[in-house]
Amino acid sequence: MWCADQWKDYRLLDASTGERLERWGKYILIRPDPQIIWESDKTHPAWKRADAIYHRSQKGGGGWVKNKLPESWNIGYGELTFMLKPMGFKHTGLFPEQAANWDWFGELIRRAGRPIKVLNLFAYTGGATVAAAKAGAAVCHVDAAKGMVAQAKENARLSGLADAPIRYIVDDCRKFIEREIRRGNRYDAIIMDPPSYGRGPSGEVWKLEECIDEFVALAAQVLSDKPLFFLINSYTTGLSPLTMAYLLELRVRARYGGRCEAGELALPVEASGSFLPCGASARWQAEGADAR
């Protein structure tokens, strides 16, 4: 388990009956989470003073109710600053559990002793992009959603990285990698957070369980001769961390050596002292590269 327990501006206050009670900066949010199958006594006073609640509709989808939130606001993580925006399907534009991965690969980059080029695929609003750039890497940020890339640029600016070597690409990740292979461009590290389901620009269906092995093999072709790390994240129920690590064993470790590890990402729950599972990650890192 990798726990993101270094936050100051974010807190998971309580978790009960399918809902998270969270503090994002000075705002209290209640959001659904299917992992929370238990019931607590809900004695935390913040349950009664939430600034916004996301309710799912029985017909599908959902929306924010009792919304006292501004259009956007900022929170910080160490030297990083992120803009938050309430979005559809309960999101805020940031996954706080990923801070455990930011800390891991940030230390690898700082200790590498050489320039590191990072490719961030399905890069969303750029949490990993900003963390890698702050550690000193040059980053290529790729996402098919123009709005998410715009928010990533704003997160970089807020973190003092407006002039950092970050290349922003609005494109289908698979098509981008295929072009990079033809161009001969190479990267020292790859980060990917692929969706569970989606459609490509020509209507191609993407199902993670069916496509991830081929995609990892394709992405591995743009690794440099001395890669530093490869990180896969997944929020797909049923795709275990060990399954993703097996892919890295086959597609990366078999060629470059090093080691693979897998685990659940988690957030500490203040009310209970326990941990909420929030997704899965598999990591490969080169021999001799150690962030611990």
C-alpha positions in Angstrom: 0.0 0.0 0.0 1.2 3.5 -0.9 -0.4 6.1 1.3 -0.6 9.8 0.3 -0.3 11.0 3.9 1.7 14.2 3.5 -1.2 16.5 2.5 -1.9 19.7 4.5 -4.5 21.3 2.2 -6.5 18.1 1.7 -8.0 15.8 4.3 -10.3 12.8 4.1 -12.2 13.5 7.2 -14.6 10.5 7.2 -16.1 7.8 5.0 -19.4 6.1 5.3 -22.2 4.5 3.3 -20.8 5.1 -0.1 -19.6 8.7 0.6 -16.4 10.6 1.3 -16.3 13.6 3.6 -13.4 15.7 2.4 -11.7 19.0 3.1 -10.2 20.7 0.0 -8.5 23.8 1.3 -11.2 25.6 3.2 -14.1 23.9 1.5 -16.0 20.7 2.7 -17.2 18.3 0.0 -19.3 15.1 0.2 -18.7 12.8 -2.9 -19.8 9.3 -3.7 -17.2 6.4 -3.6 -18.3 2.8 -4.4 -15.4 1.4 -2.3 -17.0 2.7 0.9 -19.3 -0.3 1.7 -19.3 0.3 5.4 -21.4 2.5 7.7 -19.9 4.7 10.4 -21.6 6.7 13.1 -21.1 9.9 11.1 -20.3 11.9 14.3 -17.9 14.2 12.5 -19.5 17.7 12.6 -18.5 18.5 9.0 -21.1 16.1 7.7 -23.7 18.8 8.6 -21.8 21.7 7.1 -20.6 20.6 3.7 -20.2 23.3 1.1 -21.2 21.0 -1.7 -22.6 17.5 -2.2 -22.5 15.4 -5.3 -25.6 13.2 -5.8 -25.8 10.4 -8.3 -29.0 10.1 -10.3 -30.9 6.8 -10.5 -31.1 7.5 -14.2 -27.3 7.7 -14.5 -24.9 10.6 -14.1 -25.5 13.1 -11.3 -24.7 16.6 -10.2 -23.6 18.9 -7.5 -26.3 20.1 -5.0 -26.1 22.5 -2.1 -23.2 24.0 -4.0 -21.5 26.9 -2.2 -18.2 26.5 -4.0 -16.6 29.1 -6.1 -16.0 28.4 -9.8 -12.4 27.5 -8.9 -9.9 27.7 -6.0 -6.4 26.6 -5.3 -4.7 24.1 -2.9 -1.1 23.3 -2.4 1.1 20.2 -2.0 4.6 21.1 -0.9 5.9 23.3 -3.7 3.1 22.5 -6.0 -0.2 24.5 -6.4 -3.3 23.2 -8.2 -6.5 24.8 -9.4 -9.6 22.9 -8.4 -12.9 23.1 -10.3 -16.1 21.1 -9.6 -16.7 18.9 -12.6 -19.2 16.5 -13.9 -19.1 12.9 -12.5 -18.0 14.1 -9.0 -14.4 15.2 -10.0 -12.5 18.3 -8.7 -9.6 18.1 -11.2 -7.2 16.4 -8.9 -6.7 12.9 -7.4 -5.0 13.4 -4.1 -3.9 9.8 -3.7 -1.6 10.3 -6.6 0.7 12.3 -4.3 2.3 9.1 -3.2 3.4 8.5 -6.8 4.5 12.1 -7.2 6.8 11.7 -4.2 8.2 8.5 -5.5 9.1 9.5 -9.0 10.1 13.0 -8.0 12.9 11.6 -5.9 14.0 9.3 -8.7 14.3 12.3 -11.0 16.2 14.4 -8.5 18.6 11.6 -7.8 19.2 10.6 -11.5 22.2 12.8 -11.9 21.3 13.4 -15.6 18.6 15.1 -17.7 15.3 13.1 -17.7 12.6 13.2 -20.3 9.2 12.1 -19.1 6.2 11.2 -21.2 2.9 11.6 -19.4 0.0 9.9 -21.2 -3.7 10.4 -20.4 -2.2 13.3 -18.4 -5.5 14.9 -17.3 -5.0 18.2 -15.5 -1.3 17.6 -15.0 -0.7 16.6 -11.4 2.1 14.2 -12.5 3.4 16.6 -15.1 3.8 19.4 -12.6 5.4 17.1 -10.0 7.9 15.7 -12.6 8.8 19.2 -13.9 9.3 20.6 -10.4 11.7 17.7 -9.8 13.7 18.9 -12.9 12.4 16.7 -15.7 11.4 17.8 -19.2 7.9 16.6 -19.7 5.7 15.8 -22.7 2.0 16.1 -21.5 -0.5 14.3 -23.7 -4.3 14.2 -23.3 -7.1 14.2 -25.8 -9.2 16.8 -23.9 -8.3 20.4 -24.7 -9.9 21.7 -21.5 -7.9 19.4 -19.3 -4.7 20.4 -21.1 -5.6 24.1 -20.5 -6.0 23.4 -16.8 -2.7 21.5 -16.7 -1.0 24.7 -18.1 -2.6 26.7 -15.4 -1.4 24.3 -12.7 2.1 24.6 -14.1 1.9 28.4 -14.0 0.6 28.4 -10.4 3.5 26.1 -9.4 6.1 28.5 -10.9 6.6 26.3 -14.0 5.2 28.6 -16.7 8.6 28.5 -18.4 9.5 24.9 -17.6 10.3 22.5 -20.4 6.8 21.1 -20.7 5.4 20.2 -24.1 1.6 20.1 -24.2 -0.1 17.9 -26.8 -3.9 17.6 -27.4 -4.1 14.2 -29.1 -5.1 10.6 -29.0 -2.4 8.9 -26.9 -2.0 5.9 -29.1 -1.7 7.9 -32.3 0.8 10.2 -30.6 3.0 7.3 -29.6 2.9 5.8 -33.1 4.1 9.1 -34.5 6.9 9.3 -31.9 8.1 5.8 -32.8 8.3 6.9 -36.5 10.1 10.1 -35.5 12.6 8.2 -33.3 11.8 10.3 -30.2 12.7 8.6 -26.9 11.8 9.2 -23.3 13.5 8.2 -20.0 10.3 7.7 -18.1 6.6 7.0 -18.9 3.6 7.7 -16.8 0.2 6.6 -17.9 -3.3 6.7 -16.3 -5.5 5.1 -19.0 -9.3 5.2 -18.8 -11.4 2.2 -18.2 -13.5 2.8 -21.3 -13.4 5.3 -24.1 -13.5 5.9 -27.8 -10.8 7.0 -30.1 -11.0 9.9 -32.6 -12.3 7.5 -35.3 -14.8 5.8 -33.0 -12.4 3.0 -31.9 -13.5 1.4 -28.7 -11.1 1.3 -25.8 -11.6 -1.3 -23.0 -8.7 -1.2 -20.6 -8.6 -4.9 -19.9 -8.5 -5.7 -23.6 -6.1 -3.0 -24.8 -3.7 -2.4 -21.9 -1.1 -5.1 -22.8 -0.8 -4.0 -26.4 -0.6 -0.3 -25.3 2.1 -0.9 -22.8 4.1 -2.8 -25.4 3.7 0.0 -27.8 4.6 2.7 -25.3 7.7 0.8 -24.3 9.1 1.3 -27.8 9.7 5.0 -27.1 11.8 4.3 -24.0 15.4 5.4 -24.2 18.4 3.1 -23.9 18.7 3.9 -20.2 15.1 4.5 -18.9 14.5 5.5 -15.3 10.9 4.4 -14.5 7.6 3.4 -15.9 4.4 4.0 -13.9 0.9 2.6 -14.7 -2.2 3.8 -12.8 -5.6 2.3 -12.9 -9.0 3.0 -11.3 -10.6 0.0 -13.1 -12.3 -2.4 -10.8 -11.0 -5.9 -11.4 -7.6 -4.9 -12.8 -5.3 -5.7 -10.0 -2.0 -4.1 -9.2 -0.2 -7.4 -9.7 -1.8 -7.8 -13.2 -0.3 -4.4 -14.2 3.0 -5.3 -12.7 3.1 -8.5 -14.7 2.8 -6.4 -17.9 5.7 -4.3 -16.8 7.7 -7.5 -16.1 7.1 -8.7 -19.6 7.3 -5.4 -21.5 10.0 -3.5 -19.6 11.9 -5.5 -17.0 12.6 -8.3 -19.4 14.6 -5.9 -21.6 16.0 -3.4 -19.1 16.4 -5.3 -15.8 15.5 -3.3 -12.7 12.6 -4.2 -10.6 8.8 -4.0 -10.5 6.4 -3.5 -7.6 2.7 -3.1 -7.3 0.3 -1.8 -4.7 -2.9 0.0 -3.9 -3.0 3.8 -3.5 -4.7 4.9 -0.3 -5.7 7.9 1.7 -5.8 8.0 5.5 -9.3 8.5 7.0 -9.1 10.8 10.0 -12.2 9.7 11.8 -11.2 6.0 11.9 -7.4 6.0 11.6 -7.8 3.5 8.8 -7.2 3.8 5.1 -9.4 4.2 2.0 -8.3 2.3 -1.1 -8.3 4.7 -4.0 -6.9 2.9 -7.1 -3.9 0.8 -8.1 -0.4 1.4 -9.4 2.4 -0.7 -10.8 5.9 0.7 -10.9 9.1 -0.3 -12.7 12.4 1.4 -11.9 15.9 0.9 -13.2 18.6 -1.0 -11.4 20.3 1.3 -8.9 17.5 3.9 -9.0 16.1 4.2 -5.6 13.8 6.9 -4.1 13.9 5.5 -0.6 
